[in-house]
Each structure stands twice: as C-alpha cells, then as structure tokens.
Amino acid sequence: MAVCFAWITLILGMSRPATAAPADRLAENFQTPPDSAKPQTWWHWLNGHIDRQQITRDLEAMKEAGLGGFTLANVTEGTPPGPVTYLSEEWWDLFSFTLAEAERLGLSMSIEQCPGWATSGGPWIKPEQAMQEVVWTETQVSGAGEVDVVLSIPEPALGLDRDMRRDPVINRRYFVDRETVRGYYRDIAVLAFPARKSEDQADASRLENWRAKAGFEKLTQAPSRETVAPALDDGIDQASIIDLTSRLDASGRLTWTAPPGEWTILRIGYQPTGRQNVPAPLPGRGLESDKLSATATDLHWQAFIAPHLQRIGDRAGRVFTGVLIDSFEAGHQNWNATFAEDFRRLRGYDLRLFLPALTGRVVESASTTEKFLWDFRKTIGDLIAKNYYARNAELSHEAGLAFLCEPYGVYGNTNDFTVAGLVDVPVAEWWAGRDEFDNTAKLASSAAHLHGRQIVGAEAYTGLPTTIFSAYPFGMKAQGDFFFTRGINRFFFHTFVHDPYGKKPGFGLGPYGSRFDPRNTWWPFAHAWIEYLSRCEYLLQQGDFVADVLYFVGEDAPQAAMSRESLTPHPPFGYDYDFSDPDSFAQLQVREGRVVAPSGMSYRVLVLPPTRYLRPELIETVERLLNAGATVVGERPLGTPGLEGGPEAEKRLTEIANRIWGTSRRAAGYSIAIGQGRLYSGLPLDAVFADLDVAPDFTFREVEATGEDADAGVEYIHRRRGETEIYFVSNQEDRSRMIEAEFRVSGRVPELWSPESGAIAAAPTFRQTEDARMAVRLSLDPAGSVFVVFREPLRDDLPTLGGTAASAGDSRRVAPTVELSGAWQVAFPPESGAPASVEFPRLSSWTEQADPDVKYFSGIATYRYVLEQLPDSLAGAPSIALDLGNVQVIAEVTINGRNLGVLWKKPYRVDVTEALQPGRNLIEVRVANLWLNRLIGDHALPEDTAWTSDIDKTPGSGLGLEKIPDWVINDTPRPSAKRRGYFTWQWPNLPERELLPSGLLGPVKLIGAPE
C-alpha cells in the first residue's frame, strides 16, 4: 500500500501546480538559488605547492560545481615543502592572482586568521606577547631564624609535560623548544605559609581535578560543591600567609626572618606556554598570541591580516568577505602581565592571597577555594571573549569584513555561548560518518538566532582515516540533512586541496578531509548534489527560526556546547529549542507571555541552568521576567558561584530566591504563579507544555508500519517568513517511508517543495486536525527530505486525508514494469589500464571481475544497452521512468543522446518519457565508484613513494611523504607502472579495508505509470 501511495504522490506532485500560488521571489530563488545560498569550501594550499594555472582550474571547478566561495588556508599537514615559500613575493603574487580570479568568477573569498588553522600565531609573536601560564617552585624551610635561600624558577615546559602528553615527535608540531621561551619567566609573588601536614603526601591535600579548575586544562564538567577531596580540612588560613615578594632580589635570593615552625615558600610566576600555531608552513610558524590581551590581538592582526588587506584593496567586503578563526586549539592560558589588575577590576577583590589555590591547595575552606577558582576561570573567559574574540570582530568590521568563527574547542576556558554571540557567522562542525557534534550546531545556530545573524555555517564532512575515500553524495545526505535540522544553513566543505601536479587522487589534507575536489571520482556529478544543498540553504536562510524552549546556559567558564541528550530537563520531540548566552539573557523581555530576545526571537518557556549556583544579578532577571508574564522552569539556586560581591551577594540571592521559590519546603514537582508569570520546578517539559496547552510544533507517525523504528528517525526544523511557514522534514532512515506528519499550522494549504528538483506542488492529501493542526501525508524516499511550506489559505475544493475513495482506487493499480535484462557493454577510460570495453552478461560489481584493472578500477565507466523495441506493455503508459536499482555510487543517464541528468540518491529513478522513441533506443549510464578500491589494489604492488613518520607529524595515524617523487614533479612515467592511484598519505588501516561494491548493479527497469 505504501509503495502504491508513493506512486500517487509522485504523479500528482509532478502534474499538479501549487494552489493559487502567486509567483514570488521565494519560489523563484528556491528553484534557482542565488550565490548567497550556495555552499562553500575550505581550500587548502599545502606547504608551498602552488601553481597559477591550477589555481584557475580549481576555482573554475568550484564555480562549475555550483559553489559560492571558499576560505583559503595555508597548511603543511604532513607535506614536505614545495617550491613557493610562504609569504614570499611569489606567494603574495599568487594570492593577488587568486583574488582576481575569484572576482572574475563571482566567487567570494575568505581566509583563515593565521597560518595553519590553530589559532592566532606566527613568528611575529615574541615570547612576552605569547600565551602565558602560571608556574611555581616550592621550597620548604624549618624553624625560626634567618632564612637565606635562592629560590629557583621553573624550567620552561615542553608539551610532553603539559597539554598533549603524546610522543615527542608529535609534540614538536604543537610546541616550540624550551630555549625559545627560556628567560621570559616573570614573578607574580613570593608567599610563605605554614606547611600543611599533608605536604609530603603528593596530592592528598589538593582539590579534586584542581588543574582544570585552575585553568591549566579545560574543565569539561562543572565542579560539584558537595564533593571534597581527602584532607581538605588541612587548608591554609589567609591570615597565616606572609607576602615575601619584596624580600626577593633580582638574582632570586630571598632573605627573611622566619617565625617558628615549618614553612612552605611558594615562588609563583608566569611564562609562555610555548604553544605555536599549527599546522603552519615554517615561515609562518611561531608562538600563539596572548588571548587575554587586546594589544596582542592587534599585533597579530597588523602583522598577518593587514598585509592581506593592502593587496585586497577595494575588494574588501565585496570579493574578499571575511576572516575565519577555527575551533580553539591553542592550548590553555591562565595568566598574562595584566591579569591580576584585570581580576581586581572584574571581580572586585585582590587575588594575591588566593594564589596558593592555583597549585591545588585549599585556601580557607574547600567551598571558599571553589568559589575563588570559579571567579578565576570566569575572569579568563571574560578576557578571552573581550580581548580576543570581540576585538577580532571589531577589527574585521573596521576592515569591512565579516568575522567567522568556530566558537569552541578542546581548550580555552571560555563560555562558548558568550563567544558565539560575538561572531557574524558562527560556525559548527561535523565529521563524516560520526553521529556527534549536534552540540556545536545548536551552539552556533542559537547564537545566530538570538543575535539576528542570518547565516549559520558548518565545517562539513571532515574525514578521518576510517572514512577516507568512502564519502559520496548520497552517503553523506542524511547526515547533512540532520545538521540542517539543527540550524545549519551554509556548508563549508572540508576539504578541497590545491594540487599543482594533477595526479589522482593526489594531494589531500594528511589523514583528514572528505576529498571534495575535482580529483575525486564522482566530482563530475557533484553539481546535482550541490544544487540540492543550495535549495535547502536558501529556504533555511529565510525568516526566523521557530522554537518553544530557551535554555539559559549560565555563566560558568568554561561553558561548552551541550547535546540534546544531555539537557535537563530534556526537550520533548516536537518542541525545538535554543540556548541563551549570558548577555542575551540579561536583555530578555516578555511580550504576550513569550520570552523575547533582542533579535525578536521568542520562546514559550525559559529553562534555568541545572548548576544551581547563580549570581544575584541573574536571579533578578528571572524575577523581572516572571513578574512580566514569563513561564520559567527551574529549581531554587543554592548559592552564588564565586566570591564576587561577598556576603552581601549571598544575602541578595537568598532574598530574591525566597520571593520566587518561597521559604517553605515543597513537594517535588510543582508550579506557582509569580506576578503575571508562572514558575515550574521539578517537572518534565512535556508536563509543562501539557499544562500550558501547547501542542507540539511537529509530530509524525509511520503509516501502516510497526516496530521500534516506526515512530523514530524523522527530524525537522521550522522557520517563519512573514505569514509563510517553512518546515524541512528529513527521513534519517535508509528505507522508504510513508508518514503522516502534523504541523502546528492552521487553515493553510501545505505545499511540497522538492529541494532535489525544485518542483513545487500542493500536497496531494492532508487534513485539518481537531486541535487545529495540519496533518499531511508524506512519501519519503530512503534518506529523503522535503520542505512543507504553508502560504495560501485553505480552500474547500482541495483533497484531504479523509477522502480515501480515489486514493484506494489508485492504490490498486499496477504499474507495468519491464526489466532490461541481458548483456551490457561497459567502457573504461584508457588511462585506467582496463580493457576499452567489457561485456557484462549480467549486471554485477566490478569487484567480481578477474581482471585486476577492472576489479580495482576507480573512476567513471560507461554502460550501454540497446533496447531494440519498446515493449507493448509500456506503450499506453502516460509516463515512463527508468529505475537503475542499486547504483554504486552515482550515475548519469543519457537516452538516445539526450542527457537526463545525474541520479545521486535513492531511488535512482528518472522520467524518460520524452527521451524514448519508437523502435530502437540506446541507453547509456555513466557510473562513478569510489577511490578506495584502486588504493587497496595498489597497496599490493611495488612501492614508488618514500614515506616517513617524522615530517611535521600530525596526531592522525599513518605516514606522510618524505618528498614529492620526481616522476610526479616532472610528469614522467611512473616507476611502478601498474599503480593507478597516487596519494600523499599512507593510511595504516588500508590493508584491512574490504573492496566496495562498484558500478551499476541493477536490476534496471522501465516502469510505466498506471493509466
């Protein structure tokens, strides 16, 4: 029944025009998307291997495929140096040429904000302008009397001692050597305090996870105030701390008359972390800039970005549009020259007597120490946000450029939500074949929604060695559609690598990237997929996101992006959500019972963070919103998170909390009226929405299906453009499905907008539900997707789901089908080594052939089949479709010389009615498989490339090139003549990989529509 109904949907969808839909720009731009809607790519130049003619070919290939622009990055990633020295006059000439070519082709251009991609550094950054960390030495003295001792200073640390804890070869990638930063230690203070009883017991007296709490690592989870480490009663009384800083002379000698007892002398200071920008070409490699200092940010901008701007000239903001900072990968930083002063200014007290807490010790009490460390981390986060991210945004705007950024990272003690709010184009990421990272998508899209940004970008389909050369359009579709439903509306493909030598598959980004470039087998067919993405991106850039829940994330630093599964209380399906950063939270207003952000975005429910430690200013905002009519979900705060404000802050917090949550103990799960609003505490969100009588924005059920997957595996997103409601619905399952979806829209005609073809038609069957929602029946292909758009008022003469008589009659019709059995001729390109033509008596995978040049073939082969006479059973069919069956992995169909386009997704089916003719018909199908098979076949052949593990080693597994072979550079015959593929990274898992089914597997059928 589902299959027959799908036919009815197909026929009506192709033949029925949209109901009374006036021509407008929305439909026109959907069908022919503007450049602003097109995906873009990251374009990597590898370590000086650059060629002028290949620049033109690369950019023309981008344009022909339908891309809208690119971001240029200069990296090494396991590649030996090429002929063009980075930042030389020759390099600058090629940069200027690239800009001119981009202008000629109508492509927009951006650049990474530093050499490499992480994060902001170079040889122009001197040690005193670099990232700094707190370091110390400890000296134990005993008894009363004169102390005369030389206090040592810490040895500059190697990466092996700190962040990476990897092998020394890999650490050379991330850190400079000790001598580069030796001599740049600076004192903060010299403090003496009575030695603790547990000083000789290693970390017995240290706070749990103290290194992360003190900013030496990224704290991945907020600390619990209820848990303490052993021996924390052995804390340091501040009154017992003696400041000996003035007693230290320039040589490091301390003279001091010590009181009786055992004393610990702490010489605490700071020095460069030694972190450098990666993976940058050597002439652009140097220390990472101080992220707490606007002066250092300006210095880097003037040294690196300003020379680019001089050559860009009046193209800034027109052809050259932006500067991108990748995810924060620069390691930790927890001090700089002005930090103590900045801390006093921001937190309102002096941190000097709390400095022992940075060594993990307890000062006063565990609770007091935790609060100080919260203030400490928040100060780091505030300074990075203001002096690094906000300053880069200011500098970009002054230059007429957009500021793009991935506002998160495995390091960096920032509130990522605060950072995301400072960015013109917040950018997320995901990796091909991995199902995480929806957290970064929601982080980026939430920031865009609350701050009125139109574009939400994503580093798309970054590849790992396990997925190398396994990515192709249909295989990537469901994952890309999933991230559309998480708010992404511009893909930046990872990655397109510039290769001046023309050998295929050629240069890649070491072990990373999904090889989105013209040397990939399926590139000639990529434009069909790009057209699909462009239509999706266009509609998803329109209007405003529609959501019901706003989660306030709090002020913790660090504060990282959160996945849907980790949210408390959990958002029920059908109620979408955003995250609010602290700045947006402070500016929230209430209109007609909805919480409204400065951008105009509004939400039915506001959820407070689960940390339960909040500053009184935040609780004042909650009270203001409740009094104005907001619906708030959250539990009573337990206290303030830091020491800022002292006891008075705790008192204010308690007074406000008493007014909101009351002073008496309540049963779990309740709601109370506060002012014009309502507070819910301890209740799940589905119960809150039931109480508010707010129906889901989207639900679905699978028609005539049972089992665990029947009511799962469909995702959606909703946007509103004026009076037009736009829903994107994605089937995440690799199977066809008929679903009945219900939308929170009333009295409007559902239209089905196909992002694959651009077709727009009224939905064949729908009905108005009793709760004033619109139910629409949708036939979804495997990994299929559709936009359901509501524009026109409902009319009485349109079909509904209740009118089943005609549908039932149609469902019983049988579609005439003819299988194209028999032999197919398959032609292989001459450079492949395969025979010019091979007869396949039956359709089967190339990997089943005995000839190794066919078995391991990777590329495009052409299938030919002659249909001598159109079967009588199809003669009367109103339309005829060609169904290719199983295609591995993408195909293009031509019948009688008429190109019918690319079939890149299931079902591999195309209408061939107009192309068929009476009598003899020639059917040609060009099919591309993947590179992996050829690489597997080559692996067993004699090697003709030199590999090494010791060249700008990446953390990815495998070997890089020791040098570019002479036969590649000189374009001479290859020593290993049987090898067909040339690549620049050797994956250790390659011998373990199995051959992938390849070619046209069928069965191929002609299917006539029922009369």
Salt bridges, closest charged atoms under 4 A:
ASP24 OD2 - ARG791 NH1 3.04
GLU28 OE1 - ARG25 NH1 3.13
ASP35 OD1 - LYS38 NZ 2.89
ASP58 OD2 - HIS498 ND1 2.83
GLU60 OE2 - ARG104 NH2 3.16
GLU77 OE1 - ARG173 NH2 3.11
ASP93 OD2 - ARG52 NH2 2.20
GLU101 OE2 - ARG104 NH2 2.88
GLU103 OE1 - ARG315 NE 2.79
GLU103 OE2 - ARG318 NH1 2.77
GLU133 OE2 - ARG162 NH1 3.24
GLU133 OE1 - HIS332 NE2 2.74
GLU138 OE2 - ARG206 NH2 3.82
GLU138 OE1 - ARG361 NH2 2.86
ASP148 OD1 - ARG253 NH1 2.69
GLU155 OE2 - ARG182 NH2 2.80
ASP161 OD2 - ARG178 NH2 3.38
ASP163 OD2 - ARG275 NH1 3.46
ASP163 OD1 - HIS332 ND1 2.78
GLU179 OE2 - ARG182 NH2 2.87
ASP187 OD1 - ARG267 NE 2.90
GLU199 OE1 - ARG361 NH2 2.85
GLU217 OE2 - ARG165 NH2 3.73
GLU217 OE2 - ARG211 NE 3.47
ASP234 OD1 - ARG196 NH1 3.76
ASP243 OD2 - ARG352 NH1 3.09
GLU288 OE1 - LYS291 NZ 2.74
ASP298 OD1 - ARG391 NE 2.66
ASP314 OD1 - ARG318 NH2 3.50
ASP342 OD1 - ARG345 NH2 2.88
ASP350 OD2 - ARG344 NH2 2.85
GLU370 OE2 - LYS213 NZ 2.69
ASP382 OD2 - ARG347 NH2 3.37
ASP382 OD1 - LYS378 NZ 3.27
GLU394 OE1 - ARG391 NH1 2.84
GLU398 OE2 - ARG391 NH1 3.87
ASP416 OD2 - LYS218 NZ 3.75
ASP424 OD2 - HIS397 NE2 2.60
GLU436 OE2 - ARG434 NH2 2.68
ASP481 OD2 - LYS477 NZ 2.59
ASP499 OD2 - ARG519 NE 3.56
ASP517 OD2 - ARG515 NE 3.82
ASP517 OD2 - ARG519 NH2 3.38
GLU531 OE1 - ARG535 NH1 3.64
ASP548 OD1 - ARG744 NH2 2.81
GLU555 OE2 - LYS378 NZ 3.99
GLU555 OE1 - ARG615 NE 2.61
ASP576 OD1 - LYS442 NZ 2.85
ASP578 OD1 - HIS449 ND1 2.95
ASP581 OD1 - HIS451 NE2 2.98
GLU617 OE1 - ARG615 NH1 3.21
GLU620 OE2 - ARG652 NH2 2.73
GLU623 OE2 - ARG659 NE 2.70
GLU635 OE1 - ARG612 NH1 3.64
GLU644 OE1 - ARG347 NE 3.07
GLU650 OE2 - LYS371 NZ 2.30
ASP697 OD2 - HIS718 ND1 2.76
ASP697 OD1 - ARG744 NE 3.84
GLU702 OE2 - ARG735 NH1 2.81
GLU702 OE1 - ARG737 NH2 2.96
GLU715 OE1 - ARG486 NH1 3.28
GLU723 OE1 - ARG748 NH2 3.67
GLU725 OE1 - HIS718 NE2 2.60
GLU725 OE2 - ARG720 NE 2.83
ASP734 OD2 - LYS906 NZ 3.14
GLU740 OE1 - ARG701 NH2 3.18
GLU740 OE2 - ARG767 NH2 2.59
GLU740 OE1 - ARG777 NH2 3.43
GLU742 OE1 - ARG773 NH2 2.50
GLU751 OE1 - ARG791 NE 3.05
GLU756 OE1 - LYS905 NZ 3.33
ASP771 OD2 - ARG773 NE 3.27
ASP781 OD2 - LYS905 NZ 3.30
ASP797 OD2 - ARG795 NH2 2.77
ASP810 OD1 - ARG813 NH1 3.14
GLU848 OE1 - ARG842 NH2 3.49
ASP853 OD1 - ARG934 NH1 3.59
ASP853 OD1 - ARG980 NE 3.55
GLU868 OE1 - ARG920 NE 3.82
ASP883 OD2 - ARG909 NH2 2.87
GLU892 OE1 - ARG926 NH1 2.96
GLU924 OE2 - ARG864 NE 2.91
ASP938 OD1 - ARG934 NH2 2.99
GLU943 OE1 - ARG979 NH2 3.70
ASP944 OD2 - ARG974 NE 2.61
ASP950 OD1 - ARG172 NH2 2.56
ASP952 OD1 - ARG285 NH2 3.61
ASP966 OD1 - LYS963 NZ 3.25
ASP971 OD1 - LYS503 NZ 2.65
